[in-house]
Amino acid sequence: RQDVLVLTPWLAPIVWEGTFSRDILNAQYLQKNLVTGVVTFAVEKYWFFIEGFMTSANKYFLAGHQVNFYLFTDNPEKVSHLQMAPENHLFVIPVQNGSRWQDISRCRMRIISSHIQRHFQHEVDYLYSMDIDVQLLAHIGVEIIDALVATISSWQVTPQQESKAQGTRPEGDFHYTASFYGGSVAEVYKLTTACFGGLVEDREDGIDARGHHERHLNKYLLQHKPTRLLSPEYYWDTEL
């Protein structure tokens, strides 16, 4: 494609529809016998999105490959029986509800880091975090697999936001959404551990900004460049 940026200044590929052959990538991925995990959180009223997310993810996320879905929720009794594809497995993990949604949002990094150390590193090879209030509309395949993967924010591609971002970010870098990121288990462990550490420091300093976990994600990825970027096609904000 000539109409979009397909390579970062540090030579990491930016994945857009039409820039890869999924058949070739599927064949390579199958030879490695890998398992990929997906972490998502449904706390408080967000349990409402569970069925829509899981139904679409079961159909479209790495279809035909082994995927473990890890659903953290404070309402496990509200998770209806979902028919999963034979290669997919759903694990419902109870989580204590904080006094506010921001508390759970802040703790997501800690929870992911902790479970990688205790469980996930023995169960999956790659791990991705996705928001629950999403429905997949098309296939997301093994073109997303790499050591450290980030998704360019859909807000960055609007003219107003792009000019604003260029004035505040180093040239050649991007703004990434915290709604969809991942990579190898080892790299995601480093990322989530570092981000949670930063959030703890913020809280000790009396800083409690909305969306602060996304800022820490971007700070980490500014210092540790992603090995693969996903275009905004992979996570488009419907407000746009």
Phi, psi and chi 1 to 4 in degrees:
 res  aa     phi    psi   chi1   chi2   chi3   chi4
   1 ARG       -  138.3  -72.7 -179.5   57.6  171.2
   2 GLN  -104.2   -6.9  -57.1  -64.2  -40.1      -
   3 ASP   -93.4   -4.6   59.3  -39.1      -      -
   4 VAL  -137.7  160.8  -67.6      -      -      -
   5 LEU   -77.4  123.7 -175.1   66.1      -      -
   6 VAL  -114.2    1.8  -63.9      -      -      -
   7 LEU  -146.9  134.9 -156.8   62.6      -      -
   8 THR   -80.7  165.3   69.6      -      -      -
   9 PRO   -59.6  -23.2  -26.9   36.4      -      -
  10 TRP   -98.0   18.1   59.8   93.5      -      -
  11 LEU    68.6   30.0  -55.8 -177.2      -      -
  12 ALA   -92.2  138.5      -      -      -      -
  13 PRO   -70.2  145.0   25.0  -33.6      -      -
  14 ILE  -109.8  118.0  -55.7  174.7      -      -
  15 VAL   -88.5  118.3 -177.9      -      -      -
  16 TRP  -120.8  157.9  -63.3   81.9      -      -
  17 GLU   -58.4  132.9 -170.1   65.4   36.4      -
  18 GLY    92.2    5.1      -      -      -      -
  19 THR  -110.3   10.3   61.9      -      -      -
  20 PHE  -153.4  163.5   57.5   88.7      -      -
  21 SER  -108.9  107.5  169.0      -      -      -
  22 ARG   -65.6  -32.6 -172.6  165.1  -76.0  145.5
  23 ASP   -62.3  -45.0  -70.4  -19.7      -      -
  24 ILE   -64.4  -44.7  -66.5  175.2      -      -
  25 LEU   -65.3  -39.0  -65.7  175.0      -      -
  26 ASN   -60.5  -43.3  -82.7  -26.0      -      -
  27 ALA   -62.6  -41.7      -      -      -      -
  28 GLN   -66.9  -41.0  -65.4  173.4  -18.9      -
  29 TYR   -66.3  -42.0 -175.0   86.0      -      -
  30 LEU   -62.4  -33.8  -76.5  169.6      -      -
  31 GLN   -64.0  -24.5  -69.2  176.1   -3.2      -
  32 LYS   -89.5   -9.8  -60.3  175.7 -178.0  178.0
  33 ASN    53.0   53.5 -165.0   29.9      -      -
  34 LEU   -95.8  156.6  -60.4  171.0      -      -
  35 VAL  -122.1  133.2 -179.9      -      -      -
  36 THR  -113.2  140.8  -61.5      -      -      -
  37 GLY  -110.2  150.5      -      -      -      -
  38 VAL  -127.2  124.9  174.4      -      -      -
  39 VAL  -105.4  133.1  173.9      -      -      -
  40 THR  -146.5  155.8 -169.4      -      -      -
  41 PHE  -122.7  132.0  -70.2   77.5      -      -
  42 ALA  -128.3   92.3      -      -      -      -
  43 VAL  -117.1  146.2  179.9      -      -      -
  44 GLU    55.2 -130.5  -65.8 -177.7  -12.4      -
  45 LYS   -68.4  -11.3   63.1 -178.3  179.7 -179.6
  46 TYR   -72.1   -6.7  -77.6   80.0      -      -
  47 TRP   -59.6  -24.3   66.9  -95.0      -      -
  48 PHE   -59.1  -27.5  176.4   80.0      -      -
  49 PHE   -89.2   -5.6  -63.3  102.8      -      -
  50 ILE   -57.2  -51.7  -67.4  175.0      -      -
  51 GLU   -62.4  -44.0 -174.2  172.7   -3.4      -
  52 GLY   -64.6  -43.4      -      -      -      -
  53 PHE   -65.7  -50.8  173.0   82.5      -      -
  54 MET   -65.8  -39.0  -73.4  -54.1  -48.9      -
  55 THR   -62.5  -45.3  -59.7      -      -      -
  56 SER   -73.7  -37.6   62.7      -      -      -
  57 ALA   -68.5  -37.9      -      -      -      -
  58 ASN   -61.6  -31.7  179.4   58.1      -      -
  59 LYS   -84.8  -39.7  178.9  178.9  179.7  179.8
  60 TYR  -111.0  -19.1  -71.8  123.2      -      -
  61 PHE   -87.9  112.7 -169.0   89.2      -      -
  62 LEU    47.6   50.2  -92.4   64.0      -      -
  63 ALA   -56.1  132.7      -      -      -      -
  64 GLY    88.4   -4.0      -      -      -      -
  65 HIS  -115.8  161.1  -58.0  -69.7      -      -
  66 GLN   -72.5  123.0  -65.6 -175.9   66.4      -
  67 VAL  -133.7  130.5 -179.5      -      -      -
  68 ASN  -102.1  122.3  -72.1   -7.2      -      -
  69 PHE   -99.8  123.3  -68.9   95.5      -      -
  70 TYR  -108.9  107.0  -59.7  103.4      -      -
  71 LEU  -103.9  111.4  170.9   61.0      -      -
  72 PHE   -92.5  125.8  -69.6   88.3      -      -
  73 THR  -151.5  150.3  180.0      -      -      -
  74 ASP   -93.4    3.4   60.1  -19.2      -      -
  75 ASN  -129.9   61.0  -72.5  -64.5      -      -
  76 PRO   -60.7  -26.2   20.5  -32.1      -      -
  77 GLU   -69.8  -16.5   69.8  -78.9   -2.8      -
  78 LYS   -91.8    0.2  -69.3 -173.7  177.7 -179.4
  79 VAL   -83.7  106.3 -179.7      -      -      -
  80 SER   -71.3  164.1   58.9      -      -      -
  81 HIS   -67.6  118.6  177.9   70.7      -      -
  82 LEU  -108.2  130.4  -60.5  169.1      -      -
  83 GLN   -78.5  111.4 -172.3   66.5   39.1      -
  84 MET   -98.6  152.2  -56.0  -65.0  -69.8      -
  85 ALA   -61.6  152.1      -      -      -      -
  86 PRO   -55.2  -32.6  -23.4   33.1      -      -
  87 GLU   -86.8   -4.8   63.7  -86.0   10.3      -
  88 ASN  -105.8  150.2  -67.8  -18.9      -      -
  89 HIS  -135.3  136.8  -63.5   89.6      -      -
  90 LEU  -110.2  126.0  172.6   61.2      -      -
  91 PHE  -116.6  117.8  -60.3   91.3      -      -
  92 VAL   -94.8  119.6  178.8      -      -      -
  93 ILE  -117.0  114.0  -54.2  172.8      -      -
  94 PRO   -63.8  140.3  -20.0   32.6      -      -
  95 VAL  -135.6  141.2   63.0      -      -      -
  96 GLN   -74.9  133.9 -174.0  175.0    1.4      -
  97 ASN   -77.5  133.6 -177.8   11.8      -      -
  98 GLY   -79.5  175.1      -      -      -      -
  99 SER   -70.5  -23.0   57.4      -      -      -
 100 ARG  -138.9  156.1  -58.0  173.7  -55.8  158.4
 101 TRP   -58.7  -34.4  166.2 -111.1      -      -
 102 GLN   -60.2  -32.2  -67.9   95.2  -41.8      -
 103 ASP   -65.0  -43.0  -65.7  -31.3      -      -
 104 ILE   -67.6  -41.1  -68.9  -65.5      -      -
 105 SER   -59.6  -42.3  179.4      -      -      -
 106 ARG   -67.4  -36.1 -178.1 -169.9  -61.8  109.7
 107 CYS   -82.8   -8.4  -71.2      -      -      -
 108 ARG   -56.0  -43.2  -74.8 -159.1  -35.7 -166.5
 109 MET   -61.9  -41.1  -65.0  -68.9 -172.0      -
 110 ARG   -65.9  -43.2  174.9 -174.7   61.0   79.2
 111 ILE   -63.2  -45.3  -67.0  170.3      -      -
 112 ILE   -62.7  -46.7  -64.8  172.9      -      -
 113 SER   -58.8  -45.7  172.8      -      -      -
 114 SER   -63.6  -42.8  174.4      -      -      -
 115 HIS   -74.3  -28.0  -83.5   76.2      -      -
 116 ILE   -61.6  -46.4  -72.2  175.2      -      -
 117 GLN   -64.4  -38.5 -168.0  174.6   37.4      -
 118 ARG   -89.3  -35.2  -71.7 -173.0  -71.3  169.9
 119 HIS  -133.0  -55.7  -54.8  -67.9      -      -
 120 PHE   -58.6  -35.4  -62.5  161.4      -      -
 121 GLN   -63.2  -20.3   64.8  171.1  -37.8      -
 122 HIS   -95.9   -6.7  -52.6  -63.2      -      -
 123 GLU  -115.3  -29.0  -60.9  170.9   -4.2      -
 124 VAL  -135.6  159.6  -63.0      -      -      -
 125 ASP   -95.7  -35.3  -58.3  -74.6      -      -
 126 TYR  -128.0  151.7  -68.0   88.5      -      -
 127 LEU  -140.8  133.6 -172.7   66.3      -      -
 128 TYR  -127.4  141.7  -69.5   80.3      -      -
 129 SER  -106.4  129.8  173.6      -      -      -
 130 MET  -134.7  146.8  -60.9 -176.4   72.5      -
 131 ASP   -71.9  148.5  -79.7   -4.3      -      -
 132 ILE   -76.8  -27.3 -167.8   73.9      -      -
 133 ASP   -85.9   52.3   54.7  -16.5      -      -
 134 VAL  -134.8  145.8  168.7      -      -      -
 135 GLN  -123.9  128.3  -73.1 -159.8   32.9      -
 136 LEU   -76.9  133.2  -79.2   65.1      -      -
 137 LEU  -109.2  -10.8  -56.7  177.4      -      -
 138 ALA  -154.8  170.3      -      -      -      -
 139 HIS   -66.5  133.5  -73.2  -76.3      -      -
 140 ILE  -112.4  113.1  -65.9  179.3      -      -
 141 GLY  -111.4 -162.1      -      -      -      -
 142 VAL   -73.5    0.6  -63.2      -      -      -
 143 GLU   -65.4  -13.9   73.0  -82.6   -2.1      -
 144 ILE   -87.2   -7.4   71.1  168.9      -      -
 145 ILE   -78.2  123.1  -61.2  -63.6      -      -
 146 ASP  -168.5  177.6 -145.4  -38.8      -      -
 147 ALA   -64.9  -46.3      -      -      -      -
 148 LEU  -141.8  112.7 -175.0   57.9      -      -
 149 VAL  -121.0  131.1 -179.0      -      -      -
 150 ALA  -130.2  152.9      -      -      -      -
 151 THR  -109.6  126.0  -55.0      -      -      -
 152 ILE   -65.6  130.9  -59.2  171.9      -      -
 153 SER   -61.5  135.2  171.2      -      -      -
 154 SER   -65.2  -23.0   53.1      -      -      -
 155 TRP   -70.7  -23.1  -75.6   93.4      -      -
 156 GLN   -70.2  -23.0 -176.7  170.5  -32.2      -
 157 VAL   -86.3   -3.3  -59.1      -      -      -
 158 THR   -83.1  143.7   63.5      -      -      -
 159 PRO   -54.3  -43.4  -24.7   33.7      -      -
 160 GLN   -64.5  -46.9  -53.3   94.5  -51.3      -
 161 GLN   -70.8  -35.1  -67.1  -65.0  -35.3      -
 162 GLU   -64.9  -42.9 -172.7  169.2   14.7      -
 163 SER   -67.1  -36.2   59.9      -      -      -
 164 LYS   -67.1  -42.1 -174.6 -174.7  -63.6 -176.2
 165 ALA   -64.8  -38.0      -      -      -      -
 166 GLN   -65.2  -27.2  -72.9  174.8  -10.7      -
 167 GLY   -81.0  -12.3      -      -      -      -
 168 THR  -120.9  -10.2   57.0      -      -      -
 169 ARG  -119.0  149.5  -60.1 -174.9   62.5   80.0
 170 PRO   -57.8  144.4  -22.6   33.1      -      -
 171 GLU   -58.2  134.1 -174.9  177.3   -6.7      -
 172 GLY    94.4   -7.9      -      -      -      -
 173 ASP   -98.6  170.4  -85.1  -80.1      -      -
 174 PHE  -128.8  165.3  -56.5   85.0      -      -
 175 HIS  -102.0  127.9 -175.9   80.9      -      -
 176 TYR  -107.9  144.7  -52.2  106.3      -      -
 177 THR   -83.6  142.9  175.9      -      -      -
 178 ALA   -84.3    2.4      -      -      -      -
 179 SER   -82.6  -14.4  -60.5      -      -      -
 180 PHE  -157.6  106.0 -174.0   19.0      -      -
 181 TYR  -152.3  167.4   64.2   89.3      -      -
 182 GLY   170.9 -156.0      -      -      -      -
 183 GLY   145.6 -156.8      -      -      -      -
 184 SER   -65.7  153.9   69.5      -      -      -
 185 VAL   -57.7  -41.0  171.7      -      -      -
 186 ALA   -62.8  -43.2      -      -      -      -
 187 GLU   -71.4  -37.8  -70.7  -62.4  -29.7      -
 188 VAL   -68.0  -33.1  175.4      -      -      -
 189 TYR   -63.3  -45.2  177.3   72.5      -      -
 190 LYS   -61.4  -43.9  -66.6  176.5 -172.1  175.2
 191 LEU   -63.7  -52.3 -177.7  153.6      -      -
 192 THR   -66.4  -36.0   52.6      -      -      -
 193 THR   -65.3  -43.8  -57.6      -      -      -
 194 ALA   -66.1  -43.9      -      -      -      -
 195 CYS   -65.1  -40.3  -70.7      -      -      -
 196 PHE   -65.0  -38.6  176.8   65.1      -      -
 197 GLY   -59.3  -41.3      -      -      -      -
 198 GLY   -66.1  -38.1      -      -      -      -
 199 LEU   -67.0  -36.6  -70.7  163.7      -      -
 200 VAL   -64.0  -43.0  169.4      -      -      -
 201 GLU   -61.2  -41.4  -70.7 -178.3   10.3      -
 202 ASP   -59.4  -45.0  -78.5   -7.0      -      -
 203 ARG   -65.1  -39.2 -167.5  166.0 -165.8  178.1
 204 GLU   -64.4  -29.8  -68.5  174.0  -10.7      -
 205 ASP   -89.4    4.6  -66.4  -23.3      -      -
 206 GLY    78.1   19.7      -      -      -      -
 207 ILE   -97.2  125.1  -59.7  171.8      -      -
 208 ASP  -141.5   65.8 -172.9   21.3      -      -
 209 ALA   -88.3  145.1      -      -      -      -
 210 ARG   -65.9  137.6 -178.3  180.0  180.0 -177.6
 211 GLY    71.2   21.3      -      -      -      -
 212 HIS   -69.5  -26.2 -139.9   53.4      -      -
 213 HIS   -65.0  -30.3   63.6  -63.5      -      -
 214 GLU   -70.0  -34.9 -175.6  165.1  -67.4      -
 215 ARG   -66.2  -40.4  -63.5 -176.1 -174.9 -177.5
 216 HIS   -69.0  -35.0  -78.5  -78.0      -      -
 217 LEU   -60.1  -45.1  173.5   79.4      -      -
 218 ASN   -68.0  -37.0  -84.5  -89.3      -      -
 219 LYS   -61.7  -44.2  178.1 -178.6  177.3 -178.8
 220 TYR   -62.9  -44.2 -178.1   88.1      -      -
 221 LEU   -74.1  -18.4  -66.0  172.9      -      -
 222 LEU   -71.2  -35.2 -172.4   61.8      -      -
 223 GLN   -90.7  -23.9  -59.7  167.3  -15.7      -
 224 HIS  -127.3   94.2  -53.4   80.8      -      -
 225 LYS   -62.8  134.1  -58.3  -63.2 -171.6 -172.0
 226 PRO   -62.0  146.1  -18.2   30.0      -      -
 227 THR   -86.3  -12.0   57.0      -      -      -
 228 ARG  -155.0  136.7 -179.1  172.1  -58.4 -118.7
 229 LEU  -113.3  141.3  -83.8   62.1      -      -
 230 LEU  -102.1  136.2  -55.8 -178.4      -      -
 231 SER   -68.1  164.9   74.4      -      -      -
 232 PRO   -59.5  -14.6  -25.0   35.3      -      -
 233 GLU   -56.8  -28.1  -66.0  170.7  -34.4      -
 234 TYR   -81.1  -16.2  -76.9   83.7      -      -
 235 TYR  -155.0   86.6 -163.3   92.2      -      -
 236 TRP   -98.9  128.5 -170.0 -102.8      -      -
 237 ASP   -76.9  120.9 -167.5  -32.9      -      -
 238 THR   -66.7  -15.6   53.0      -      -      -
 239 GLU   -63.8  -21.7  -71.1 -174.1   27.3      -
 240 LEU   -88.8      -  -63.0  170.3      -      -
